[in-house]
């Protein structure tokens, strides 16, 4: 469909052209109308699957459709994903499961099935790649797309193609997505969060400064609670206040982050959508509610992060030969330490064993606010081979871990507790 026929906008359900004054589609009466002055001139998009894990579980079990669903560990675990019904009750990702169940006691809790989710993620990616080769995955359920130049190929604007893609994913895969469309990656990702689920939001060039000015600094990617507190000490709580500061002043106060704050507060992002940026690492990290200096407490968290990295690596069929420990001190200084193997690994046991002595050398009374661990120098795993062949020197432990993986896949993550919890050092 050409731009002239689309006109001021279109209906996202039947794709009938609509005018700026229409409240509903004149053809199908849907209120889901997509209109924006720059709608057919923007080509950078961010696509994000809605409540991905929970959506797949509801798709596979229709009896859950109208029930609150939480995907994650059992009582000891945390929430991986909550459906929107559970989110209305206050449940959020990374929330301790016991807290989530207090907020939503009638929720159905389902242990994660990463292999299934990864397979669906690949299906979504294939549909994106059919639209444009410029797809840059950020995770299993989200990606940037650059549709510049595809209008002539498909005979329609990027906005129209993206709306069709959302409909195709919903029809063929059975889950929904939200789309953000703008003139760069930062704003496209911000736009995709504006109207979930099944959303499609647009941020144009002309409105960029005003749109950002009305947002709190937390809307800038990477500005977490600690940085918010640091900015608040200097009287900065809104992006509008950052827009009045000079770049050199922000950099003097906050270092390289100050330069980033300067540009993003103005909606400036020069990054390109890079499909060749293959996954370089798989990591997991957590920021503590309160600073931690006790080694045993840090060690328990390291084990939890090692298991999380292992699950992600197995789902992506990738193994790594370098393990990196990441620590951030109470005064925001970052420490990274690494160790390497001769052979790549996906096993939580080996990831933890490599990172543990690195942690022991650093945890000598220093208070830390963040701990993370990751693997890099990745290689693909042949799915037809047993992953334990990557860990020949730890064959017995590898077999044990794979057996536990199978038990957890069948009975849930809490069916078997390993490592520090198994040794009696876990919390009650």
PADRENPA-153439 format. One record per residue (C-alpha): residue in three letters; x, y, z. Coordinates in steps of 0.05 Angstrom, whole numbers, plus 32768, in hexadecimal, padded with zeros to 4 digits. Layout:
ALAXYZ/...
END
This chain:
UNK800080008000/UNK801E80437FEC/UNK8025807F8019/UNK7FEE80A77FF8/UNK7FBA80718006/UNK7FD0806B804E/UNK7FC780B68056/UNK7FCA80D2809D/UNK7FCB808E80BD/UNK7FAB804A80BD/UNK7F85801880E7/UNK7FB27FE48107/UNK7F7C7FAF8102/UNK7F637FB580BA/UNK7F977FE6809E/UNK7F6180148083/UNK7F7A805C807A/UNK7F63808C80B0/UNK7F6380D880B6/UNK7F7C810280F0/UNK7F35810C8109/UNK7F1F80C3810B/UNK7F1380A5814F/UNK7F0480608133/UNK7F12803D80F2/UNK7ED9804A80C1/UNK7EE1800380A7/UNK7EE77FD580E3/UNK7ED88006811C/UNK7F197FF6813F/UNK7F35802D816D/UNK7F7C8015815F/UNK7F8F804D812F/UNK7FD7805F8120/UNK7FE480A8810F/UNK801F80D68113/UNK8039811180E9/UNK807B80EB80DC/UNK805C80A680D9/UNK807480958092/UNK80B980B68099/UNK80D6808F80D3/UNK80FB804D80CA/UNK811D8038810B/UNK80F480098136/UNK80F77FE18175/UNK80CB7FA3817B/UNK80BE7F8481BF/UNK80957F4681CD/UNK80607F528203/UNK806B7F2B8244/UNK808F7EF98218/UNK80977EBB8245/UNK80517EC38264/UNK80327ECF821F/UNK804F7E8E8205/UNK80367E678241/UNK7FF07E858238/UNK7FF27E7481EE/UNK80047E2C81FE/UNK7FD07E258235/UNK7F907E4C8223/UNK7F737E3F8269/UNK7FA57E738282/UNK7F8D7EA98253/UNK7F667ED28287/UNK7F917EBE82C3/UNK7FCD7EE182E1/UNK800C7EBC82CC/UNK80527EC382E8/UNK808E7EA182C8/UNK80C87E9682F7/UNK80E47E6E8331/UNK80BA7E56836A/UNK80BD7E7383B1/UNK81087E7E83B1/UNK810A7E99836B/UNK80FA7EDA8348/UNK80C87EEF8313/UNK80E27EE882CB/UNK80A37F0282AA/UNK805D7F1282C1/UNK80217F188294/UNK7FFC7F5B8293/UNK7FC57F4282C1/UNK7FFA7F3482F6/UNK801D7F7682E7/UNK7FDD7F9B82F8/UNK7FE37F7C833D/UNK80297F998344/UNK80537F5C832F/UNK80937F6F830A/UNK80CF7F4B82EB/UNK81087F3B831B/UNK80D97F408357/UNK80E27F09838B/UNK80AE7ED38380/UNK80947ED583C8/UNK80867F1F83C0/UNK80647F15837D/UNK80367EE0839A/UNK80237F0E83D3/UNK800D7F41839F/UNK7FEC7F0D8373/UNK7FDD7ECE839B/UNK7FB07EAF8365/UNK7FE77EB28330/UNK7FFC7E73830B/UNK80477E6C8311/UNK806A7E4982D8/UNK80B57E3782D7/UNK80DB7E54829B/UNK80E37E29825D/UNK811C7E4D823B/UNK81227E1D8201/UNK80DA7E2981EE/UNK80E07E7481F5/UNK81207E7581CB/UNK80FD7E4E8194/UNK80C47E818192/UNK80F77EB98193/UNK81177E9C8155/UNK80D37E9A8133/UNK80C77EE38141/UNK810C7EF48127/UNK81017ECF80E6/UNK80C27EF980D9/UNK80EA7F3980E8/UNK81217F2480B8/UNK80ED7F198081/UNK80DE7F638087/UNK81257F7E808B/UNK816B7F618091/UNK817D7F9880C2/UNK81667F778102/UNK818E7F7E8142/UNK81767F50817A/UNK817C7F6B81C0/UNK81627F2D81E3/UNK81377EF081D6/UNK80F87F1B81D0/UNK810C7F5F81B5/UNK81347F7E817B/UNK81427FBE8155/UNK812F7FC2810C/UNK81467FF380D7/UNK81147FF7809E/UNK8135802F8077/UNK8130801D802D/UNK80FB7FE78036/UNK80C280148020/UNK80D3800B7FD6/UNK80DE7FC07FE0/UNK809C7FB38004/UNK80737FEB7FE5/UNK806080088029/UNK807C80338060/UNK80A48017809B/UNK8069802680CA/UNK80397FFE809F/UNK806A7FC48099/UNK80747FC280E4/UNK802A7FC180F2/UNK80237F8780C1/UNK805D7F6480E4/UNK803B7F6A8128/UNK7FFB7F4D810B/UNK80237F1480EB/UNK80467F02812C/UNK80047F018150/UNK7FE27ED6811C/UNK801B7EA4810E/UNK803E7E9F8151/UNK80067EB08181/UNK80277EE781AA/UNK80227F3381A7/UNK80587F68819E/UNK80607FB281AA/UNK80847FDF8178/UNK80A880218180/UNK80B8804A8142/UNK80E680878141/UNK812480A58122/UNK81588081814E/UNK81608044817A/UNK815A806781BD/UNK8118808681AD/UNK80FD80498189/UNK8109801F81C7/UNK80E9805481F3/UNK80AD805681C4/UNK80A1800B81C8/UNK809580108213/UNK80608047820D/UNK8023801E81FD/UNK802A7FD58211/UNK800F7FA38201/UNK80007FA181B6/UNK80197FE881B1/UNK803580118178/UNK80528055818C/UNK807780898163/UNK80A880BF8179/UNK80B780F08141/UNK80F181208139/UNK80C8815F8144/UNK80AE81488187/UNK80EE812881A2/UNK8106815F81D1/UNK80C2816E81EE/UNK80B1812581F6/UNK80F18117821C/UNK80ED81568246/UNK80AE813D8268/UNK80CE80FB827D/UNK80F380EB82BD/UNK813E80DB82B7/UNK812D809282C4/UNK8110808F827E/UNK815780918262/UNK8171804B8258/UNK81A7803A828B/UNK8192806D82BF/UNK8180803F82F9/UNK816D804F8340/UNK81B4805E8356/UNK81C1808E831D/UNK817C80AE8328/UNK819180BB8370/UNK81D380D8835A/UNK81B181078329/UNK817C811A835C/UNK81B38131838B/UNK81C681638355/UNK817D8178834D/UNK81718152830D/UNK81338127830B/UNK8116813682C6/UNK813581308281/UNK812281798275/UNK8156818C82A9/UNK818C81648285/UNK817A81888245/UNK818F81CA8264/UNK81D581B18279/UNK821381B7824F/UNK823681788239/UNK8278818A8258/UNK82588197829B/UNK82348154829B/UNK827481308288/UNK829B815382BF/UNK8267813C82F1/UNK825680F682D7/UNK828F80E382A9/UNK828080C18267/UNK823980B48280/UNK822F80FF8281/UNK823B81028236/UNK820980CB822B/UNK81D680EF8256/UNK81E1812E822E/UNK81D3810D81EA/UNK819A80DF81FF/UNK817581168224/UNK8172813881E1/UNK815D80FA81BC/UNK81A180F38199/UNK81B780AC818B/UNK81E7809E8151/UNK81E880528159/UNK81D4802A811C/UNK81AB7FEA811B/UNK81E37FB68116/UNK81CC7F708101/UNK82147F588100/UNK821C7F65814A/UNK82167F1C815E/UNK820F7F0C81A7/UNK82537F1981C6/UNK82417F05820C/UNK820A7EE98238/UNK82057F07827D/UNK81D97F1282BA/UNK81DF7F4682F0/UNK81B87F61832B/UNK81B97FA28351/UNK81AF7F99839C/UNK817A7FBD83C5/UNK81B17FCB83F7/UNK81FD7FC883EF/UNK821C7F858400/UNK82627F78841B/UNK825A7F328438/UNK827E7EFF840C/UNK824E7EC68419/UNK82127EF08406/UNK82357F0683C6/UNK82487EBE83B7/UNK82007EA783BB/UNK81EC7EDE838A/UNK82267ECA835C/UNK820A7E848359/UNK81C47E9D8347/UNK81E17EC8830F/UNK820B7E8E82F6/UNK81CD7E6382F0/UNK81A97E9A82CC/UNK81E17EA28299/UNK81E47E568290/UNK81997E538281/UNK819F7E8B824E/UNK81DB7E6C822D/UNK81B97E288227/UNK817B7E488209/UNK81A67E6D81D5/UNK81D17E2F81C8/UNK82107E5681D7/UNK824C7E478203/UNK82837E76821B/UNK82CC7E6E822B/UNK82D47EAD8254/UNK82B07EBD8295/UNK82AD7F0682AC/UNK829A7F1D82F2/UNK827D7F6382F8/UNK82797F89833A/UNK82647FD18347/UNK82787FF08389/UNK824C801B83B5/UNK826D80598397/UNK825D80418350/UNK82A3802A833D/UNK82A17FEF830E/UNK82CE7FB28315/UNK82D27F7B82E0/UNK82FC7F3D82E6/UNK83007F0382B5/UNK83187EBB82B0/UNK831B7E8E8272/UNK83147E448262/UNK83367E1B822C/UNK82F17DFE821B/UNK82AF7E248219/UNK82797E17824D/UNK822F7E218258/UNK822F7E03829D/UNK821B7E2C82DA/UNK824C7E038304/UNK82887E1782DA/UNK82727E5F82D1/UNK826C7E65831D/UNK82AD7E40832A/UNK82D37E7082FC/UNK82B37EAF831A/UNK82B67E9A8363/UNK83017EA5836E/UNK82FC7EE88349/UNK82C57EFC837A/UNK82ED7EE483B6/UNK83277F1183A3/UNK82FA7F4E839E/UNK82CA7F4283D9/UNK82F87F568411/UNK82C87F848435/UNK82B77FB383FC/UNK826D7FC383F7/UNK82507FB383B3/UNK820E7FCA8394/UNK820F7F9D8356/UNK82287F598343/UNK82277F3982FE/UNK82467EFF82D9/UNK824A7EEE828F/UNK826A7EC2825B/UNK828B7EDA821A/UNK82B47EC081E0/UNK82777E9981CD/UNK82707E5D819F/UNK82327E388187/UNK821F7DF681A6/UNK820C7DBE8177/UNK81C57DAD818F/UNK81CF7D64817A/UNK820B7D5C81A8/UNK820B7D5881F4/UNK82217D998212/UNK824D7D758245/UNK82807D68820D/UNK82937DB28216/UNK82A67DA3825E/UNK82CE7D63825B/UNK82F57D71829A/UNK82B47D7A82C0/UNK828D7D4182A0/UNK826E7D2882E1/UNK82557D6D82F6/UNK823E7D7A82AF/UNK82127D3C82AF/UNK81F67D4F82F2/UNK81E57D9582DB/UNK81C37D7C829C/UNK819B7D4B82C5/UNK81857D8482F2/UNK81737DAD82B4/UNK81457D75829D/UNK81247D6F82E2/UNK81197DBA82E5/UNK80FC7DBB829F/UNK80CB7D8582B3/UNK80BA7D9A82FB/UNK80CE7DE38301/UNK810B7E0B8314/UNK81027DFF835F/UNK80FF7DB38357/UNK814A7DAF8362/UNK81747DE18387/UNK81BF7DDE837A/UNK82007DFE838D/UNK82017E2983CB/UNK81B87E1C83DB/UNK81C57DD283D5/UNK81FF7DD98406/UNK81D37DF7843B/UNK81EC7E3E8431/UNK81AD7E588410/UNK81797E838432/UNK813E7E628455/
END
